[in-house]
Amino acid sequence: MAELRERFNSLTSREREVLSLVVTGRPKQTDCSATRVSEMTVKVHRSQITRKMRSKSLVDLGANGDKLGISIGRS
């Protein structure tokens, strides 16, 4: 768990914001509206988050975020 928390701490504030949306399972288009950025930007953030968190997929990423207790507004 400590290693997972360390990975989370390496994320930027915007990446944390996007991760909190990924955890909810919302579609990418909803993420774009919530963060007010383009779909391509959200895609890049998700890719960077997945790499930094060493997740194998968005499902794995969401599960890791859930383990950390991440939800909207709490990152």
Backbone bond lengths (Angstrom), bond angles and torsions (degrees), N, CA, C in turn:
res aa  C-N    CA-C-N  psi(-1)  N-CA   C-N-CA  omega(-1)  CA-C   N-CA-C  phi
1 M - - - 1.446 - - 1.534 110.85 -
2 A 1.319 116.86 -36.96 1.462 120.76 179.73 1.525 110.54 -62.89
3 E 1.326 116.89 -40.03 1.466 120.63 178.69 1.528 110.61 -65.25
4 L 1.314 116.76 -40.36 1.459 121.67 178.30 1.528 110.08 -63.43
5 R 1.316 116.82 -42.17 1.466 121.56 178.32 1.532 110.26 -64.31
6 E 1.328 116.86 -39.06 1.467 121.33 178.41 1.529 110.61 -62.75
7 R 1.325 116.60 -42.20 1.472 120.76 177.37 1.524 109.86 -62.28
8 F 1.321 116.01 -43.67 1.460 120.15 179.01 1.526 110.42 -60.36
9 N 1.305 117.58 -41.04 1.461 121.57 -179.63 1.528 112.76 -65.18
10 S 1.346 117.45 -18.58 1.466 120.45 178.60 1.530 112.37 -80.49
11 L 1.341 117.21 -8.54 1.465 120.65 -179.06 1.521 111.27 -78.51
12 T 1.333 115.07 148.61 1.463 119.79 174.50 1.531 108.40 -74.58
13 S 1.318 116.85 167.64 1.464 120.14 179.95 1.531 111.15 -62.30
14 R 1.327 118.30 -37.66 1.471 121.46 178.07 1.527 110.32 -67.20
15 E 1.328 117.33 -40.32 1.463 120.81 177.63 1.526 110.44 -63.55
16 R 1.314 117.05 -37.90 1.467 120.50 177.22 1.520 110.70 -64.60
17 E 1.323 115.38 -39.25 1.464 120.29 178.07 1.532 110.51 -62.42
18 V 1.325 116.48 -46.62 1.464 121.03 179.26 1.531 109.75 -64.84
19 L 1.321 118.24 -40.66 1.465 121.29 178.56 1.523 111.12 -59.42
20 S 1.321 116.97 -40.82 1.469 119.18 179.56 1.519 110.90 -62.38
21 L 1.333 117.46 -30.21 1.466 121.04 176.81 1.526 110.87 -76.79
22 V 1.336 116.77 -36.62 1.472 120.93 178.00 1.528 109.84 -61.76
23 V 1.327 116.88 -40.66 1.462 121.68 -178.24 1.532 111.14 -59.21
24 T 1.322 116.63 -33.27 1.473 119.97 -179.32 1.520 112.02 -75.63
25 G 1.346 117.61 -13.60 1.459 120.90 -179.87 1.516 113.25 78.38
26 R 1.306 116.88 18.94 1.455 120.80 -179.67 1.534 110.59 -71.28
27 P 1.330 116.57 151.03 1.469 119.38 177.08 1.528 111.32 -66.90
28 K 1.327 116.23 154.39 1.463 122.44 -177.56 1.532 111.76 -55.51
29 Q 1.333 117.42 -37.19 1.457 120.95 -179.28 1.528 110.80 -62.99
30 T 1.325 116.90 -36.22 1.464 121.09 177.27 1.523 109.76 -67.50
31 D 1.338 116.57 -38.50 1.463 120.86 176.80 1.526 110.07 -59.68
32 C 1.324 116.88 -40.22 1.461 121.72 -179.67 1.522 110.37 -62.16
33 S 1.311 116.14 -44.75 1.466 120.29 179.82 1.520 110.80 -64.97
34 A 1.316 116.44 -43.67 1.465 121.15 -176.99 1.528 112.07 -66.86
35 T 1.327 117.22 -35.61 1.465 120.24 -177.42 1.525 112.55 -98.05
36 R 1.332 116.91 -7.67 1.469 123.34 179.56 1.524 112.45 58.42
37 V 1.310 115.68 42.42 1.462 121.84 175.28 1.528 108.60 -130.90
38 S 1.319 115.94 167.47 1.461 120.18 -178.21 1.527 111.43 -71.24
39 E 1.327 114.63 161.61 1.468 120.35 178.34 1.523 110.69 -60.52
40 M 1.320 117.20 -37.90 1.467 121.12 179.60 1.531 110.44 -63.99
41 T 1.323 117.40 -40.02 1.465 121.13 179.19 1.524 110.68 -64.57
42 V 1.327 116.96 -42.59 1.465 120.30 177.75 1.523 109.59 -62.62
43 K 1.332 116.57 -40.34 1.467 121.38 179.06 1.534 110.47 -60.87
44 V 1.323 116.50 -42.91 1.472 121.16 178.79 1.530 110.02 -64.83
45 H 1.335 116.89 -44.53 1.468 119.90 178.28 1.523 110.54 -59.89
46 R 1.325 116.94 -45.67 1.471 120.09 179.90 1.522 111.10 -60.19
47 S 1.318 116.24 -39.83 1.462 120.27 179.06 1.531 110.74 -64.12
48 Q 1.323 116.18 -45.09 1.469 120.57 179.90 1.535 110.78 -64.79
49 I 1.319 116.05 -41.48 1.471 120.32 179.72 1.527 109.93 -63.07
50 T 1.339 115.83 -45.59 1.463 120.67 -179.75 1.524 110.56 -59.46
51 R 1.334 116.20 -42.55 1.470 120.79 178.89 1.524 110.91 -65.31
52 K 1.322 117.11 -49.70 1.467 120.82 -177.25 1.528 112.49 -64.93
53 M 1.325 116.21 -35.07 1.470 120.33 -179.47 1.527 111.47 -85.25
54 R 1.339 116.44 -5.14 1.472 123.38 -179.61 1.527 111.59 56.65
55 S 1.322 114.46 43.41 1.462 120.91 178.09 1.518 109.15 -93.16
56 K 1.315 116.16 152.48 1.467 121.35 -178.52 1.525 112.13 -88.96
57 S 1.324 117.03 -21.39 1.462 121.59 -177.60 1.528 109.08 -159.84
58 L 1.336 115.99 173.91 1.458 119.34 176.16 1.528 111.17 -66.18
59 V 1.317 116.74 -32.72 1.465 120.49 177.20 1.530 109.74 -63.59
60 D 1.333 115.78 -45.83 1.466 121.43 177.69 1.532 109.98 -62.60
61 L 1.322 116.04 -41.23 1.458 121.25 178.66 1.525 110.46 -61.71
62 G 1.325 116.19 -45.30 1.461 120.38 177.75 1.514 112.12 -61.56
63 A 1.337 116.67 -40.60 1.465 121.05 178.53 1.528 110.68 -63.97
64 N 1.332 116.92 -41.17 1.466 120.36 178.16 1.524 110.83 -65.03
65 G 1.328 116.53 -41.21 1.459 120.13 177.04 1.514 111.13 -62.49
66 D 1.319 115.75 -40.00 1.464 120.74 178.20 1.537 110.72 -64.08
67 K 1.325 117.31 -40.05 1.470 121.56 177.73 1.529 110.74 -60.48
68 L 1.340 115.29 -34.56 1.455 120.27 -179.58 1.532 112.22 -81.05
69 G 1.333 116.02 -5.47 1.457 119.96 179.71 1.507 113.34 76.75
70 I 1.336 116.52 27.94 1.456 121.34 -177.56 1.517 109.81 -83.07
71 S 1.323 115.42 131.94 1.455 120.81 172.96 1.518 108.00 -143.64
72 I 1.305 116.87 173.31 1.462 120.18 -178.44 1.520 109.53 -58.44
73 G 1.347 113.31 131.41 1.452 119.24 178.83 1.516 114.60 81.54
74 R 1.320 117.03 -0.51 1.476 119.54 -179.40 1.511 108.88 -137.00
75 S 1.339 116.89 88.97 1.459 119.16 -178.94 1.475 112.54 -130.35
